[in-house]
């Protein structure tokens, strides 16, 4: 199995990041998400990357697509917080429902440190599978999104496995 270690931290110096506003310090995460993104034959490219003192987000799309016009998307997000996983998910669900009150959200799996959920949003034409994991410095999320009219059960099964098998490891960039 081709394991890929996606490290947002590789994109940022070990000591953290300073944005264009020199007073804004972006911390270096304690963890990295290990996932088998390479098990997908599609070539993914990073199309959106953002960071600030409260977290990071990296969004990937297949070659030929953009973040503004995607059919499939993979995202990795870190929210630096002391909030519990259940509190974070309650706030996340409130935000999603504010955008689409009719969204169908279901919890797929749960253990003491991670929860996997899926949702269908007709309003946003999107199916999403997302795993939230509590790390020592915040909540780490790894997601697969696909447009409702582009759902392929084999691809959803592949990404269900990739997401289920993902886990947090100690950030190798931290000493």
matplotlib code that plots the C-alpha trace (Angstrom):
import matplotlib.pyplot as plt

x = [0.0, 1.3, 1.3, 1.5, 2.3, 0.6, 2.3, 1.0, 4.0, 6.4, 5.0, 5.9, 9.1, 9.6, 9.4, 6.0, 4.9, 4.6, 2.0, 2.3, 1.3, 4.5, 2.5, 0.6, 2.3, 1.1, 2.1, 3.6, 1.2, 2.1, 0.8, 0.5, -2.2, -1.0, -3.1, -3.0, -3.9, -1.6, -4.0, -6.2, -5.0, -6.1, -3.3, -4.3, -2.9, -3.1, -5.3, -6.0, -3.8, -4.5, -3.1, -3.6, -3.1, -6.3, -5.4, -4.5, -6.5, -5.2, -7.6, -6.7, -8.5, -7.8, -5.7, -7.9, -10.2, -10.0, -11.3, -13.9, -15.0, -14.4, -16.2, -14.1, -12.0, -9.9, -9.2, -7.1, -7.7, -6.3, -8.1, -5.9, -8.2, -8.6, -12.2, -13.3, -14.1, -17.8, -18.0, -16.1, -18.4, -21.5, -20.2, -19.2, -22.7, -24.3, -22.2, -23.1, -26.8, -26.7, -25.6, -28.1, -30.8, -31.9, -28.4, -28.4, -25.6, -24.8, -22.1, -20.4, -17.9, -16.7, -14.0, -12.5, -10.3, -12.0, -15.4, -16.2, -19.3, -20.9, -23.3, -25.5, -26.2, -28.6, -28.3, -24.5, -24.7, -22.2, -21.6, -18.8, -17.0, -15.0, -12.9, -12.3, -9.5, -8.5, -4.8, -2.9, -3.1, -6.4, -8.8, -7.5, -9.9, -9.5, -12.3, -13.4, -16.0, -17.8, -20.6, -23.9, -24.3, -20.7, -21.0, -19.3, -19.8, -16.4, -14.7, -16.7, -15.7, -12.0, -12.2, -14.1, -11.2, -8.5, -10.2, -10.9, -7.3, -5.9, -4.4, -2.4, 1.3, 3.8, 4.9, 8.4, 9.3, 9.0, 12.0]
y = [0.0, 3.4, 5.5, 9.2, 11.4, 14.8, 17.3, 20.9, 21.5, 20.8, 23.8, 26.0, 26.4, 24.5, 27.6, 28.5, 30.9, 34.6, 35.9, 39.2, 40.9, 40.4, 40.3, 37.2, 34.0, 30.7, 27.8, 24.5, 21.6, 18.8, 16.2, 15.2, 13.2, 9.9, 8.7, 6.5, 9.3, 7.6, 4.6, 6.8, 6.7, 10.3, 12.9, 15.5, 19.0, 21.5, 24.4, 26.3, 26.7, 29.1, 29.5, 31.8, 31.6, 29.5, 26.8, 25.6, 24.3, 22.7, 21.7, 19.4, 18.9, 16.6, 17.9, 20.0, 21.2, 24.2, 25.0, 27.3, 24.6, 21.1, 17.8, 16.1, 17.6, 16.4, 18.7, 18.6, 21.0, 21.8, 23.9, 24.9, 24.6, 23.2, 22.5, 18.8, 16.8, 16.7, 20.5, 21.1, 18.9, 20.6, 24.0, 22.5, 21.0, 24.3, 26.1, 23.5, 23.7, 27.5, 27.1, 24.3, 23.7, 20.5, 18.9, 15.2, 14.5, 11.1, 9.8, 6.8, 5.7, 6.9, 6.2, 8.1, 10.4, 10.5, 10.7, 10.1, 11.7, 12.0, 14.5, 15.1, 18.7, 19.2, 23.0, 22.8, 19.7, 17.9, 14.6, 14.7, 12.1, 13.7, 12.3, 14.5, 13.5, 15.2, 15.9, 17.4, 20.9, 20.9, 19.1, 17.6, 16.9, 15.0, 15.0, 13.8, 15.8, 14.9, 16.6, 14.7, 14.1, 12.7, 10.1, 6.9, 4.1, 2.6, 6.0, 6.6, 3.1, 3.9, 7.2, 5.6, 3.2, 5.9, 8.1, 5.2, 4.1, 7.6, 8.5, 11.1, 10.7, 12.9, 15.7, 14.6, 18.3, 19.0, 18.2]
z = [0.0, -1.0, 2.2, 1.7, 4.6, 4.0, 6.1, 6.1, 8.3, 5.5, 3.8, 6.8, 8.8, 12.0, 14.1, 12.7, 10.1, 10.1, 7.7, 5.8, 9.1, 11.0, 14.3, 13.2, 14.3, 12.9, 15.1, 13.8, 14.4, 16.8, 14.5, 10.8, 9.2, 7.7, 4.8, 1.7, -0.7, -3.2, -3.4, -5.6, -9.2, -9.7, -9.6, -6.9, -6.9, -4.1, -5.3, -2.1, 1.0, 3.9, 7.4, 10.3, 14.1, 14.5, 11.9, 8.4, 5.4, 2.3, -0.5, -3.4, -6.7, -9.6, -12.5, -14.8, -11.9, -9.7, -6.2, -7.9, -10.3, -8.7, -9.1, -6.5, -3.7, -0.8, 2.1, 5.2, 8.0, 11.4, 13.9, 16.9, 19.9, 23.4, 22.6, 22.9, 19.8, 20.6, 21.2, 18.0, 16.0, 17.5, 16.3, 12.9, 12.5, 13.4, 10.8, 8.1, 9.0, 8.8, 5.2, 4.4, 6.9, 5.0, 4.9, 5.9, 8.4, 9.8, 12.1, 10.5, 13.2, 16.5, 19.1, 21.9, 19.7, 16.2, 14.6, 10.9, 9.5, 6.1, 4.7, 1.7, 0.8, -2.2, -1.8, -2.3, -4.6, -2.4, -0.7, 1.9, 4.1, 6.8, 9.7, 12.7, 15.1, 18.4, 18.6, 21.5, 19.9, 18.2, 15.9, 12.6, 9.8, 6.6, 4.0, 0.6, -1.3, -4.5, -6.4, -6.0, -9.8, -10.0, -7.2, -8.2, -5.5, -6.2, -5.6, -2.5, -1.2, -2.0, -0.1, 2.8, 3.2, 2.8, 5.4, 7.8, 7.7, 8.2, 11.5, 13.4, 13.9, 15.7, 13.4, 12.2, 11.6, 15.3, 17.4]

ax = plt.figure().add_subplot(projection="3d")
ax.plot(x, y, z, "-o")
ax.set_aspect("equal")
plt.show()
